[in-house]
Amino acid sequence: MKEHIDAALFRDIILYASAALEQNRQLINELNVFPVPDGDTGTNMSLTMGAAASELMKRDFPTLTAAADCAAGAMLRGARGNSGVILSLLFRGLAKRLKGCETADARLYAEAMTAGVDAAYKAVMKPAEGTILTVSRVSTSSAVEFAEHGGDLELMFSCAIEAAQEALADTVNLNPVLKRAGVVDAGGKGYVFILESTLAVLRGEALPAPAPQPEGERAELRDRADFADFSTGEITYAYCTEFICTRDNDRDPERMRQWLMTIGDCVVLVDDDEIIKVHVHTNSPGDVLSVALTYGSLLKVKIENMREQHSEMAGGESPEAAPAPEAEPEFAAAEKPYGAVAVCAGKGMAELFRELGADRIVTGGQTMNPSTEDILREVNRTPAETVFVFPNNKNIQMAAEQCVGLTEKAVVVIPTRTVPQGISAMLMMDEGATVEELRESMLEAASGVHTALVTYAARDSEYDGHDIHAGEYLALLDGALLGSFKELDSLFGILCDSAEQFSPAVLSVYYGEDVDGEQAEVLGERLSERFPEAELSVVDGGQPVYYYMVSIE
């Protein structure tokens, strides 16, 4: 029976937990549908715990507090993703409670675990139940209850594990997203592995094997999520943005926390005296980093496109099972005078641009704006002397323009504001023309395109004199709101009326990922009836966000 945890034992706990998370990384990934279905919780928890393990392996520690401080600091700096940051907070709070302690008995260690749970709940702006927070809180409460009358650490963690498993099984009932997917919480599952590893170390055992599926009612739960159940368009904020910055002034980090809540979600901010660690899901990672610089220097930055991560997971083949792609050159030598890079979202749209001659595609658009680095990477991979870039969104134009002067290649940005404008501009590509001639013809082609968009309202609001209600269809023409509608039939009528002012000769309907071909043909028929002389095409664009993009020329 072990009654104390010292530095050596704590070190082994971290090493075993790191190994267990790595061993079960893919299993955890395949449960990850909340807060975003991007399938990376196992990877993030494994890398976070792995950062602590790497530091603890470098030297011996004289006291428990020294080992705990080292682990907490390494986790904070190495934390990845929402789950990784929360995990680092659990150990940061634990380390603070163990400050000055050479060892810890059951009661003290349970108190330290409680301090970790408190730190995690405090740092998360909107704590959601049915997550790792719930599992850690319930299991820690069980540990505290045991420690009030018993000092056996093995029995204490046995009780904590039993409570954690029950809490994990209940996450599917507490969280609507998990219930929809039929899985338990990924972060909570990872935390159970940590507790099981801790008990294995206390008992002197080898790492426990992955737990079998529970019997009875719980056996109905899936052992992995079907990521195809979730649309990429459901990911409101595209970029998982994390950074660490120094604290170079007296600005209150709480001001940053409140601001982050206005431009994203899943906000976790840790103020660690000398540094600030932030995790946020947002569509404006550049703005986030600009604000961070007002507090101090950036030490570490990570930005990931969660829509891309979700698309990979929804493809039916796990990233680990897929063959490794051949490495692409970072810079392609010029093989032709002109090349093209287009920004768009949706498989059909990407294929269309490639058919028109685009050398490289940058995934992006409304709510998922790529960075200058994303665009520059594809510019450099284009085997041409001069590369024309079609941003196809006004919010992406500035990022594209920053590529000018950052590469040996000549970059010409055609300021297309919509995908239909980009398609018309690309049709002007002619290797026999000069750069200036091409630019002028592309600008002229883009200016002759009017774009109608059909999307949905995510929340109640008022815009340009219109009362908009969540769930209604929205119609826009060249950026102006035509109105909000409960039925598509009424929307189609208004759209046709609005298009009449342009006397269209060419009409193209690009339908999105949430629309089937038969539904799209209905809009095509309406347009054909109203404009019988116009050349009409209906194309599967597969784009998120917009049910329909209509090009009017």
Residue, then its C-alpha position, 0 to 999 in steps of 0.5 A: m500500500k502506497e501512502h505518499i507520492d514523491a517526485a520519482l513516483f510523480r515522474d513515473i505517473i506522467l511518463y506512463a500517462s504520456a505513453a497511455l495517451e499515445q497508445n490510445r491516441q487514434l481511439i480518442n481522435e475517433l470520438n472527437v466531435f465536440p466542441v468541433p468535429d475535427g478528430d484531434t483530441g487524442t493527438n492534442m492530449s498526447l502531445t501536451m502530456g508528451a511535452a511534460a514527459s520529455e522535460l521530466m526525463k531530462r533530470d531527477f527532481p529532489t521534491l514533488t513540488a519541483a517535479a510538478d512545477c516542471a510538468a505544469g510549465a512544460m504542459l502549458r507551453g506545449a498545450r495543443g487544442n482545447s483539450g490540451v489546454i484544459l489538461s495543462l490547467l488541471f496539472r497547473g492547479l495541482a502544481k500550485r497546491l503542491k508548492g513547497c511539498e516534498t511528498a503528498d499523502a492521499r488527502l493532500y493529493a486529492e486537494a491538489m486535484t481539486a485545485g486543478v479542476d478549479a483552475a480549469y473551470k475558472a479559465v474556460m469562459k463557458p464551461a460545458e458539461g459532458t466533457i473532460l471538465t465533468v469527468s475530472r470534477v466527478s472523479t476528483s470529488s470521489a477522490v476527496e471523499f475517500a481521502e477524508h477517511g482513508g490514506d491508501l492511494e491505490l484505493m483512492f484512485s480506484c474510487a476515482i476511476e470508477a466515478a470517472q467511468e460513470a461520468l464518462a458514460d453519462t457525457v453522451n446524455l449531458n452533451p447534445v452533440l455527443k448524443r447526436a453522434g452516439v459517442v462519449d466525450a473524447g477528452g473525458k476518455g483521455y482523462v480516464f486513461i490518465l487515471e488508469s495509468t496513475l493507478a498502474v504506477l501505484r500498483g507497479e503494474a504495466l500500462p493497462a490495455p484499452a478498456p473494453q466496451p461496457e456492457g448493457e445499456r452503455a454498449e449501444l454507444r459507438d466506439r468511434a464517431d461518424f464524422a460524415d454525420f456532421s457538415t463542415g459548414e457546422i463549424t462556425y469558427a474555422y481556425c483553432t488559434e493558440f499562442i503564448c506571449t510574454r507579459d511586457n506591461d501592466r495590461d489586464p489579460e482579462r480585457m483580452r479574454q472578454w474581447l476574444m469572446t466577441i470574435g470566437d468561442c472555446v476561449v481558454l486564457v491562462d495568465d501565468d505571471e510571466i506569460i499568457k497562454v491562449h486558445v480560441h476558435t475564431n475566423s480572425p486569427g490575424d486580429v487575435l495575434s495583433v491584440a496579443l502583441t499589445y501585451g508582449s512578444l509572441l513566443k509560440v503560435k499555432i493555427e489550424n484549419m478545423r474545417e480541413q481537419h473535419s473534412e479529412m476525418a469525414g472522408g472515411e479513412s483515418p489519417e493514420a491509415a492513409p498512405a503518406p503523400e509524396a512531399e511536394p516541393e516548396f518552390a517550383a521552377a518556372e515551366k511556363p509564363y503564367g500560372a494561377v492560384a484560386v481560393c475556393a471551398g468545395k470539391g466541385m468548385a476546386e475541380l472546376f477551377r482546375e479544369l479552367g487551368a488553376d495550378r493550385i487551390v487554396t481552401g478558403g472562403q466565407t468564415m474560413n479565410p486562409s492566411t498570407e502564408d497559406i496563399l504564398r505556399e501555393v504561389n511558390r508551388t506554381p511552376a510559372e514565372t508570373v502567378f495570378v491569384f484569385p482570392n474570390n472574397k473581399n476578406i481574403q484580398m488583403a492576405a493575397e496582396q501581401c504575397v507580392g514581394l515575398t517570393e521570387k515569382a511575380v504575383v498579380v492579384i485579381p481582386t475577385r470578390t466572389v467565386p463566380q467572378g473568379i471563374s469568369a476572370m480565369l476564362m480570360m487566361d491567354e498565354g499569348a497576352t502580356v501580363e497587363e493585357l491579362r490583368e485588364s481582361m480579367l478585371e473586365a470579365a469579373s466586373g461583368v459578373h453579379t453574384a447571388l448567394v443563398t445561405y441561412a441565418a445562424r441567429d436572430s438579428e437586424y440588418d439593413g432594415h430587415d428582421i432576421h430570425a435564426g434558421e431562415y434562408l437569406a438571399l444576397l445580391d452583390g453583397a446586399l441583403l434581398g431579404s430573409f425567407k422561411e421558404l425557398d420558393s419565395l426566395f427563388g421568386i425574389l432572386c429571379d425578380s432581382a436578376e431581371q435588371f441585368s438582362p442576363a445572357v449567362l446564368s450559372v447555379y452552383y449548389g452547395e454540400d447540403v443541397d442535392g441535385e434535384q433540389a438545385e434543378v428546381l432553381g435552375e428551372r425557375l431561372s430558365e422559365r424567367f430567362p429563356e434566352a439565357e445560357l443556363s448551367v447547374v453545377d455541383g460546387g459542394q461549397p459550405v456555408y452557401y446553399y447556392m451561388v448564382s452567377i449572373e452575366 
